[in-house]
Amino acid sequence: MNIIYINSDSFRRDNLSCYGGTHVHTPNIDKFAERSVIFDRAYTGSFPTVPNRRDVLTGKYTFTYAGWEAMAQTEITLPMVLKKAGYTSYMVQDTPHTVAWGFGFERGFSGWNWIRGQEGDRYKTDPLKVTLPCDVKKLRGGEFTTSQYLRNTSEWKGEEDYFAPTTMAEACKWLDKNHKHEKFYLYVDTFDPHEPWTPPQKYLDMYDPGYKGESVIYPLYAPCSFLTDPELAHCYASYCGEVTMVDAWVGKLLKKIEDLGLLENTLVVFTADHGFYFGEHGLVGKVPISYTEVNRIPLIMHMPGMKQGRRNQFVQPCDHMPTMLDLAGVEHPDFVQGKSLVDIIKGSDKPVRDFAVTSYGLNAPPASDQPITLSPSNFKEYSGKLRTSTIVTDDWTLIVAAGDLTPELYHNASDPHQHNNIFGEHKEVAKHIHAKYVEMLVSLGTDEQWIKPRRTLPGI
């Protein structure tokens, strides 16, 4: 079976009607979902961008030993395993981080194409001066990242020049020329709708026509009080415009797949790495804690002979590799920690795990000697240092860090958006979930130096 894997960075699940979305226009992915398997409880694992891709390409919970860092030379990746089984593999992406700075995530692919210029990619050095669209103090990364992005995109003339359209068009070209390979794995990765948000005007006008204020196209990851209400609304509108653009061009790729007759012998996956906050929990961005708006992700799969519809089991990105290997008829390497989803896709009700974990890399010292509660006053000091883990069970969500965060506990049914921390009233519940989390770390072979500061749950 062929494999086509489409990832869209920061694509919130509630953009899609199949996940309850009503505001954003995504007709193409919605149509694809109607004839596919929809995973209702897909949660990202290692977090954020780079660790997520590492899980996907290695089949492991890599947060137990790695963070935002290069692919180790000792890592064996999915395209390397598939190559031994006779697969031709190709990566096309505009997401810069996994291939810039020698990170090496392209290793093992038969061929690869990096669409240059996204975010702060050091691609162009002209024009020498660019005009920022807002006060620099509101921009993440200060002047550098946004200025570099504006340089990189200064010669664009139309929608076809944007990153997601270019990436999807290149994927279509590759399929035209390569779909007759005996078997292939095509990995497509677009950074949109990740910020900076500069959608074509026709998409922006769908959500915030006539806006005259500052455009904070790459906001600080912080409590959202630095933005006015209209500015925050425009951030969301700009994001939604990019989502609709992504949908339009993913739609062109899906049509190409169908026109070439590939739906009859190909697994097609659409997913994302995480979401983004637009005022939820008083935040803009995706850090430092993975609440439901960030850690719960879309995952839609179309497979020949499947039973279409919804699936309610916990699934995570490390499960994607063993699923693909099963469909390719390839034995799982011993290091794979994820679980194959093939039986679930075919309609089985049997779960592959009883909870999901989203986590920053554990390989860093605690941010504080004492448990803290994040607030606007200490956010800047601690937000970039906390290595939080979010554990989701059927009934509860527990958020912990390495002994340095006051735990947070939420009841999923009565508080699905996690507004009311009831850790103090249900410490025994939290203790039980935390013990399962530590047991999982041990079972995955996590180094004791990273488990040790997490063995004790503060406040117990």
C-alpha positions in Angstrom: 0.0 0.0 0.0 1.2 3.5 -0.8 1.2 6.1 2.0 0.6 9.9 1.7 1.0 11.8 5.0 -0.2 15.5 5.2 0.7 17.6 8.2 -0.4 21.2 8.8 1.3 23.0 11.6 -0.9 24.6 14.3 -4.1 23.5 12.6 -6.7 23.4 15.4 -9.1 20.5 15.4 -12.1 22.9 15.9 -11.4 24.4 12.5 -13.1 21.4 11.0 -16.9 20.7 11.1 -16.2 17.0 11.9 -14.8 18.2 15.2 -17.6 20.7 15.9 -16.2 23.7 14.1 -18.6 26.2 12.7 -16.6 29.4 12.1 -13.8 28.5 9.7 -14.4 27.5 6.0 -12.7 24.2 5.3 -14.9 22.5 2.7 -12.2 20.3 1.2 -10.9 18.6 4.3 -14.5 18.4 5.6 -15.4 16.5 2.5 -12.4 14.2 2.9 -13.4 13.5 6.5 -16.9 12.5 5.5 -15.5 9.4 3.7 -12.7 8.7 6.1 -11.9 7.5 9.6 -12.1 10.4 12.1 -10.2 10.0 15.4 -12.0 11.8 18.1 -9.3 11.4 20.8 -6.1 12.1 19.0 -3.6 13.9 21.2 -0.2 15.2 20.3 2.7 13.4 22.2 6.1 15.1 22.2 5.7 18.8 22.0 5.9 21.1 20.0 7.0 21.2 16.3 10.3 19.4 16.1 9.6 16.8 18.9 6.2 16.0 17.2 7.9 15.1 13.9 10.4 13.1 15.7 7.6 10.9 17.2 6.1 10.5 13.8 9.3 9.5 12.1 10.6 7.1 14.8 7.4 5.6 16.3 8.5 6.6 19.8 7.6 8.9 22.7 10.8 10.9 22.1 10.0 13.5 24.9 11.5 10.9 27.3 15.0 11.6 26.0 15.0 14.5 23.5 13.7 18.0 23.2 14.0 20.6 20.4 17.2 19.2 18.9 18.7 17.5 15.8 17.8 13.9 14.9 20.5 11.7 16.4 22.6 9.8 14.0 21.7 6.6 15.8 17.9 7.1 15.1 16.3 4.8 12.6 13.4 6.5 10.9 10.3 5.4 9.0 11.7 6.1 5.5 14.8 4.1 6.3 12.7 1.1 7.3 10.4 1.5 4.3 13.4 1.7 2.0 14.4 -1.8 3.0 10.9 -3.0 2.0 11.3 -1.5 -1.5 9.5 1.9 -1.0 10.4 5.1 -2.7 10.0 8.0 -0.3 9.8 11.7 -0.8 9.6 14.7 1.6 8.2 18.0 0.5 7.9 20.7 3.1 8.1 24.3 3.9 8.4 23.8 7.7 11.9 24.9 8.3 12.9 23.7 11.7 13.4 19.9 11.1 15.8 20.4 8.2 17.5 23.8 9.0 20.5 24.0 11.3 21.6 20.5 10.5 18.6 18.9 12.3 18.6 16.1 9.6 15.0 15.0 9.6 15.2 14.5 5.8 17.6 11.6 6.4 16.4 8.3 4.9 14.1 9.8 2.3 14.8 8.8 -1.3 14.4 12.5 -2.2 13.4 15.7 -0.5 12.4 19.3 -1.3 12.6 22.1 1.2 10.5 25.2 0.2 12.6 28.0 1.6 11.6 31.2 3.4 9.1 30.3 6.1 9.2 32.1 9.4 12.8 33.2 10.3 14.6 31.1 7.7 17.8 32.8 6.8 16.9 32.8 3.1 17.1 36.4 1.8 19.1 39.5 2.8 17.1 42.0 0.8 15.3 44.4 0.9 17.6 45.9 3.5 14.7 47.6 5.3 11.2 46.3 5.8 8.2 48.0 7.5 6.9 46.1 10.5 3.0 45.9 10.6 2.9 46.6 14.3 4.8 47.7 17.4 7.9 45.5 17.6 7.3 45.0 21.3 4.2 42.8 20.4 6.2 40.5 18.2 7.6 37.1 19.2 11.3 37.1 18.5 11.4 40.9 18.3 12.3 42.4 15.0 14.4 39.6 13.6 11.8 36.8 12.8 9.1 39.0 11.3 11.6 41.1 9.4 13.2 38.0 7.9 9.8 36.6 7.0 8.9 39.8 5.2 12.2 39.8 3.3 11.7 36.2 2.3 8.2 36.9 0.9 8.8 40.4 -0.5 8.7 39.2 -4.2 5.4 37.2 -4.0 2.9 38.2 -6.7 0.0 35.9 -6.0 -1.5 33.1 -4.0 0.5 30.5 -5.8 3.7 31.9 -4.2 2.5 31.3 -0.7 4.1 28.5 1.3 1.2 26.0 1.6 0.1 26.5 -2.0 3.7 25.9 -3.2 4.2 22.9 -1.0 0.9 21.3 -2.1 1.6 22.1 -5.8 5.1 20.5 -5.5 3.5 17.4 -3.9 1.1 17.2 -6.9 3.9 17.5 -9.4 5.8 14.7 -7.6 2.7 12.5 -7.7 2.2 13.1 -11.5 5.7 11.9 -12.1 6.1 9.2 -9.5 2.8 7.6 -8.7 3.7 4.6 -10.8 6.5 3.5 -8.5 5.7 0.1 -7.2 5.1 1.6 -3.7 5.8 5.0 -2.3 5.7 7.1 0.8 5.0 10.8 0.3 5.5 13.0 3.4 3.9 16.5 2.9 4.5 19.1 5.7 3.3 22.7 5.6 4.0 25.2 8.3 0.8 27.2 7.6 -1.4 28.2 9.5 1.5 28.7 11.9 2.4 32.4 12.3 3.4 34.8 10.8 -0.1 35.2 9.4 -0.3 37.0 6.1 -3.1 35.3 4.1 -4.1 36.6 0.7 -6.6 39.4 1.2 -9.5 37.4 -0.2 -9.2 34.9 2.7 -8.7 37.6 5.3 -11.8 39.4 4.1 -13.8 36.3 4.9 -13.2 36.9 8.6 -12.3 40.5 9.3 -13.1 42.8 6.4 -12.2 46.4 6.7 -9.8 46.1 9.7 -7.6 49.3 10.1 -5.5 48.6 13.2 -2.1 47.0 13.7 -1.6 43.5 12.3 0.3 41.5 15.0 1.2 38.8 12.6 3.5 36.9 15.0 2.4 37.8 18.6 4.3 37.1 21.7 3.5 33.9 23.5 2.1 35.5 26.6 -1.0 36.5 28.5 -3.0 38.3 25.9 -3.3 41.6 27.8 -0.7 43.2 25.5 -3.3 43.1 22.6 -6.4 45.1 22.3 -9.6 43.2 21.7 -9.7 44.2 18.0 -6.0 43.2 17.6 -6.7 39.8 19.1 -9.7 39.3 16.9 -7.6 40.2 13.9 -5.0 37.7 14.9 -7.6 35.0 14.9 -9.1 36.2 11.6 -5.6 36.2 10.0 -5.1 32.6 11.3 -8.5 31.6 10.0 -7.6 33.1 6.6 -4.5 30.9 6.5 -6.5 27.9 7.5 -8.9 28.4 4.6 -6.0 28.8 2.2 -4.5 25.6 3.6 -7.8 23.8 3.0 -8.0 25.1 -0.6 -4.6 23.7 -1.5 -4.8 20.5 0.5 -8.0 20.1 -1.5 -6.0 20.3 -4.7 -3.7 17.6 -3.5 -6.6 15.4 -2.4 -8.2 15.9 -5.9 -4.9 14.9 -7.5 -4.8 11.8 -5.4 -8.3 10.9 -6.5 -7.7 11.7 -10.2 -4.7 9.4 -10.3 -6.8 6.6 -8.9 -4.6 6.3 -5.8 -7.4 6.1 -3.2 -7.8 2.4 -4.2 -4.3 1.5 -2.9 -3.1 4.3 -0.7 -3.4 5.3 3.0 -4.0 9.1 3.1 -3.5 10.9 6.4 -4.4 14.5 7.4 -3.2 15.7 10.8 -1.5 18.5 12.8 1.1 18.8 15.4 -0.8 21.0 17.9 -3.2 23.9 18.2 -2.9 27.6 19.3 -4.5 29.8 21.9 -6.4 32.9 20.9 -7.4 34.2 24.3 -8.3 30.8 25.9 -6.9 30.6 29.4 -5.9 34.3 29.0 -3.1 33.3 26.6 -1.9 33.8 23.0 0.4 31.2 21.6 0.9 27.5 22.5 3.0 27.6 25.6 3.7 26.7 28.4 0.9 24.3 29.3 -0.9 22.0 26.8 -4.6 22.5 27.4 -7.2 21.0 25.1 -7.0 23.8 22.5 -3.4 22.8 22.0 -2.9 19.1 22.8 -6.0 17.7 21.1 -5.4 17.4 17.3 -7.2 16.5 14.1 -6.4 13.0 12.7 -8.2 11.8 9.7 -7.3 8.7 7.7 -8.6 7.2 4.5 -7.7 3.6 3.8 -9.0 1.2 1.1 -11.5 -1.3 2.6 -11.9 0.7 5.8 -15.1 1.2 7.8 -15.6 5.0 7.6 -16.8 6.9 10.7 -15.6 8.0 14.1 -13.2 6.2 16.5 -13.1 7.0 20.2 -9.8 5.4 21.3 -6.8 7.4 22.5 -4.2 7.7 19.7 -0.9 9.6 19.5 1.7 10.5 16.8 4.0 7.6 17.7 1.2 5.3 16.5 1.5 6.5 12.9 4.7 4.7 12.1 3.6 1.2 13.3 0.2 1.7 11.5 2.0 2.5 8.2 4.4 -0.4 8.7 1.5 -2.8 9.2 -0.2 -1.6 6.1 3.1 -1.9 4.2 3.5 -5.5 5.5 6.8 -4.6 7.2 7.8 -5.9 10.7 8.0 -3.3 13.4 11.6 -2.6 14.6 12.1 -3.4 18.3 12.4 0.3 19.2 8.9 1.2 18.2 6.8 2.2 21.2 3.6 3.3 19.3 0.7 1.0 18.7 -0.7 0.1 15.3 -4.1 1.6 14.5 -5.0 -0.8 11.7 -7.6 -2.8 13.7 -9.1 0.5 14.9 -9.3 1.8 11.4 -11.1 -1.5 10.4 -13.7 -0.9 13.1 -12.3 -2.6 16.3 -13.5 -1.1 19.6 -10.4 -2.3 21.4 -8.3 0.5 22.8 -4.5 0.6 22.3 -3.9 2.6 25.5 -6.0 3.9 28.4 -4.5 7.5 28.5 -2.6 10.0 26.4 0.4 12.1 27.3 1.5 15.4 25.8 4.9 16.6 27.0 7.8 18.8 26.5 11.2 17.1 26.4 12.1 15.9 29.9 15.8 16.3 29.5 16.1 19.7 31.2 16.4 20.6 34.9 13.4 21.9 36.8 12.6 25.6 36.4 12.1 26.2 40.1 13.0 24.6 43.4 9.4 25.2 44.7 6.0 24.7 43.1 4.7 27.8 41.4 1.4 28.9 39.9 1.8 30.7 36.6 0.5 34.2 36.5 1.0 37.3 34.3 3.6 38.5 36.9 5.9 35.5 36.6 5.0 34.3 33.2 8.0 35.7 31.5 10.4 34.2 34.1 9.0 30.7 34.0 7.1 30.0 30.8 10.1 29.1 28.7 11.6 26.8 31.3 8.7 24.7 32.5 8.7 21.2 31.1 5.0 20.4 31.6 3.3 17.1 30.9 -0.5 16.8 30.3 -2.0 13.4 31.0 -5.6 12.7 29.7 -7.7 9.8 30.9 -11.3 9.0 30.2 -12.5 11.2 33.0 -9.6 13.5 34.0 -6.8 15.8 32.8 -3.8 16.2 35.0 -1.0 18.7 34.3 2.3 18.4 36.1 5.9 19.4 35.7 9.2 18.4 37.3 8.2 19.1 40.9 8.1 22.9 40.1 4.5 23.5 39.0 1.4 23.5 41.2 -0.5 20.5 39.7 -3.7 21.2 37.8 -6.6 18.7 37.6 -9.7 19.0 35.5 -12.8 16.9 35.1 -13.3 16.3 31.4 -17.1 15.9 31.2 -18.1 18.9 33.4 -15.1 21.1 32.4 -14.0 20.2 28.9 -12.1 23.5 28.3 -10.3 23.2 31.6 -11.3 26.4 33.5 -11.7 25.0 37.0 -8.6 23.4 38.6 -9.9 21.0 41.3 -6.6 19.4 42.2 -7.2 20.4 45.9 -10.5 18.6 46.1 -9.4 15.4 44.3 -5.8 14.7 45.3 -6.2 11.0 45.4 -7.4 11.0 41.8 -4.4 13.1 40.8 -2.1 10.8 42.8 -3.4 7.7 40.9 -3.0 9.3 37.5 0.4 10.6 38.3 1.5 7.1 39.4 0.4 5.8 36.0 2.4 8.5 34.3 5.6 7.7 36.2 5.0 4.0 35.5 4.8 4.8 31.8 8.1 6.7 32.0 9.8 3.8 33.6 8.3 1.3 31.0 9.6 3.5 28.1 13.2 3.3 29.5 13.4 6.9 30.5 16.7 7.8 32.2 16.2 7.9 36.0 17.7 11.4 36.2 14.6 12.7 34.3 12.2 10.5 36.2 13.5 11.4 39.7 12.3 15.0 39.9 8.9 13.8 38.7 8.4 10.9 41.1 6.8 13.2 43.7 3.6 15.1 43.0 3.7 18.5 44.7 0.9 19.0 47.2 0.4 15.4 48.1 
